[in-house]
Amino acid sequence: MNFLRGVMGGPSAGPQPSGADTIQKLCDRVASSTLLDDRRDAVRALKSLSKKYRLEVGIQAMEHLIRVLQTDRSDSEIIGYALDTLYNVISNDLEEEEQDDSEEENSAKQVDDLGSQFTEIFIKQQENVTLLLTLVEEFDFHVRWPGVKLLTSLLKQQGPQVQQIILVSPMGVSRLMDLLADSREVIRNDGVLLLQQLTKSNAAIQKIVAFENAFERLLDIITEEGNSDGGIVVEDCLILLQNLLKNNNSNQNFFKEGSYIQRMKPWFEVGDDNCGWSAQKVTNLHLMLQLVRVLVSPTNPPGATSSCQKAMFHCGLLQQLCTILMATGVPADILTETINTVSEVIRGCQTNQDYFASVNAPSSPPRPAIVVLLMSMVNERQPFVLRCAVLYCFQCFLYKNQKGQGEIVSTLLPSTIDATGNSVSAGQLLCGGLFSTDSLSNWCAAVALAHALQENATLKEQLLRVQLATSIGNPPVSLLQQCTNILSQGSKVQTRVGLLMLLCTWLSNCSIAVTHFLHNPANVPFLTGQIAENLGEEEQLVQGLCALLLGISIYYNDNSLENYRKEKLKQLIEKRIGRENFIEKLGFISKHELYSRAAQKPQPSFSSPDHMMFDHEFTKLVKELEGVISKAIYKSSEEDKKEEEVKKTLEQHDNIVTHYKKVIREQDQELEELKQRINTLTSQNEQLQATVTQQVSQIQQHKDQYNLLKVQLGKDTQHHNSHGDTLQMNGIQTEEVSKLREELEEWKNKHELLQGQLKEKDSVIEKLNSSQLEMGATEQSLQTSRFAGLEHSNELQKELEMLRSQIQLQSAEISKLQMENQKLQMMNTAADPLLGDSGATAATGSELEGRLEQEIKELKNQVKSLSEEKEALKQQLDSSTSTVAILQEKNTKLQRELAESKKEQDDLLVLLADQDQTISAQKMKLKDFGVAVEDEDDTESGDQGDEDEDGDEEEQDENAVCYHEN
């Protein structure tokens, strides 16, 4: 007990043992004690000593503590003490917190080495890390939390080695992902820190974590914590998201496809009152903006960046960022990072660039956001990083955006300048910055204007029209002349570098601009004088740019000025500078340290304004022109002439090829239109066929209904006939004979009337037979158009036969009545004249007469309805026949047009083949003269065009065959 009191700091009877002796005794108890309580007390004592005697506990107790983790897993308390002790030994965080500032500088390296050494000892046996992963799965708080902290410390000390062990461990990463679902926030938050260390610089683990639903869980945590208003937990989640997405194309695509970009929009919903932001909110929003930039970074594959940019526009994220951009009260660093983020969201995306051009600042009157940003860029009172961010935003707005470039340059042209001066345009701000007294504004304005001219020869020519009024009473001078005037005045190095970059960009690939530049007789002597002088290191950069500008004036010279032809300029260089000296000065640009920094990434990032010398896009231009200018300086006049001739020939051939390609493109469009017309007509034909089929089915239904009604009518007629006969046989009395004589004449008249009606029916039948013959002819012609007219004719034939049979039945009935009349006459002759009361006979006669008249009317109605149906069928068949004829005529015309187009296309292909042979011969001549000719792009594009044409011809043939089959 005295020993334990000494360990725990209590009073003791004897002398106090040393720390090393105490630790040794505690280790012996842990190793030899059989009682769990004794071992637990010893491990607790080691834990209390581990902070003060870190080295001793680590050396003597680590092996015993690992054995405790292996053997005493049933007791969570001793496991927790052992994990805490190992954490105190391995982690450097605790010791760094306790050190003073003076001590920290002296012992920082020693502390790092100590933690790294203990970590290396622990992970030497990979089973220890696997054991630790198993303990982290325990739900007990006293086991899981120390295990998470220990594993995090191991990853901090020996990250790659521990990552590899976890990666090969079965379900190692999946076990750690369960920490994010823990209901205890302290374990969940430390689990986020653990995953931060686990995912650093390891793409394989990053992919596993991402596919373990990490994005969903982390975004849920950020939402639960309050988005940008949350605490440090939000910051940790954002850092982990950056680890998962940065430079990992697979995870970026998974993030976009999972619609997680849409969930980022609420992060940037800031209120109107933006004053009093907490430091944590600024940090969170800064990380959120950086996360957006990770998805649209220029270093990502172009396809992935473009898809993320489009998703951000459609979900409203870009609109939300622009709202922050134009809001008031936003902290300066957040505003700067927002500008950089908007820059990369719109870079190279036409839709986003068009939207950004339409954004207006909430001012009176409203001003475009671009104008407001440019006002900040040329204002020397604004922070340096903010001005750099605005310049980057302007560059990204103009990147691959010819429409935006034209809008900027148009604000400089005389026809579009606002004469009233009520509004400030982007062009006026750029000119103001270009000629201000602030060298940084000069440089930024020059670079911005150069980006407005990038790869746009039309705008370079239009900018030559810009005239500037330098002072009252003096005539205006051109913008080009004013730039050269400022150069010759010996301004600051930064100003001259910016103007020289603008002039080099302006004159490159624009012969008209070169002619205007050389037309000023003072320009060439100034450049040669600058290059020939031996100046200090600061001026070497200016000398290199002057050499580049003079080289551009030679390379893109069209020899329109007699005094400044290519040959004369090269002779001038040879006499006043020397070719070798000229090439050496030209090489000063690419050898400069600031040139190498600017060439690394598009965003201008400089530690100070003095380092702001080169633009990223300009470094590409230097790399492109440095070699060709060096070759052009050493070429003779004869080689130049031959090269010019070859260039002109190639240009002519290129124009011819371009013309034919345009013709082929137009024919392809026409073919596509014809195909669409064929598809439209085919669909219309199918619809008509479906309509005809539907009408035929309706006609069949009507026929079935008619047959059913006709059968029912026959049954009713037979019933009435049998009933009438019975009445007639039973109702004849002796007294009726006297009146039958009077009725004989009437029956004769009725008989004649019936005979006339029979003749009318026969004529109707003959008409139906003739219409049947016409229908047969019509149906035979429609058989080729897939109409089943023959069956309809047969059915109609059957109906006519049935009508004839009915008429025959009526004739038989009339004959039967006539026989009854004769029988009545004989009975009248033989009967007694005294027979009376013939009322029943008269009633029977009137009933028969009414029934006959009704049946005759019904027969007439049936014949009439059949005639109407015949006429309707005939009209439908005639309409279908005309439609089929029209479609066949259109089909023949389209086939004829396709054949003509195919013939013209074959002729064009022959012409293109001849032109390709001529071009190949000319390129061989160029190679003989030593000119490097790159013809891979032309060859590939030509091959691709031939393949496209062959594919179009095959597709046309297939479509034609399919149409004939149809």
Buried (B, 14 or more C-beta within 10 A) or exposed (E): EEBBEBBEEEEBEEEEBEBBEBBBBBBEBBBEBEEEEBBBBBBBBBBBBBBEBBEBBBBBBBEBBBEBBEEBBEBBBBBBBBBBBBBBBBBBBBBBEEBEEEEBEEBBEEBBEBBBBBBEBBBEEBEBBBBBBBBBBBEEBBBBBBBBBBBBBBBBBBBEBBBBBBBEBEEBBEBBBBBBEBEBEEBBBBBBBBBBBBBBEBBEBBBBBBBBBBBEBBBBBBBEBEBBBBBEBBBBBBBBBBBBBBBBEEBBBBBBEBEBBBBBBEBBEBEEEBEEBEEBBBBBBBBBBBBBBBBBBBEBEEEBBBBBBBBBBEBEBBBBBBBBBBBEEBBEBBBBBBBBBBBBBBBBBEBBBBBBBEBBBEEEEEBBBBBBBBBBBBBBEBEBBBBBBBBBBBBBBBBBBBEBBBBBBBBBBEEEBEEEEEEBBBBBBBBBBBBBEBBBBBBBBBBBBBBBBBBBBEBBBBBBEBBBEEEEEEEEBBBBBBBBBBBBEEBBBBBBBBBBBBBBBBBBBBBBBBBBBBBBEEBBEBBBEBBBEEEEEEBBBBBBBBBBBBBBBBBBBEBEBEEBBBBBBBEBBEEBBBEEBBBBBBBBBBEBEBBEBBBEEBBBBBEEBEBBBBBBBBBEBBEEBBEEBBEBBEBEEEBBEBBEEBEEBBEEBEEBBEEBBEBBEEBBEEBEEBBEEBEEBBEEBEEBBEBBEEBBEEBEEEBEEBBEEBEEBBEEBEEBBEEBEEBBEEBBBBBBBBBBEEBBEEBEEBBEEBEEBBEEBEEBBEEBEEBBEEBBEBBEEBEEBEBEBBEBBEBBBEBBEBBBEBBEBBBEBBEEBBEBBEEBBEBBEEBEEEBBEBEBBBEBBEBBBEBBEEBBEBBBEBBEEBBEBBEEBBEBBEEBBEBBEEBEEBBEEBBEBBEEBBEEBEEBBEBBEEBBEBBEEBBEBBEEEEBEBEEEEBEEEBEEBBEEBEEBBEEBEEBBEEBEEE
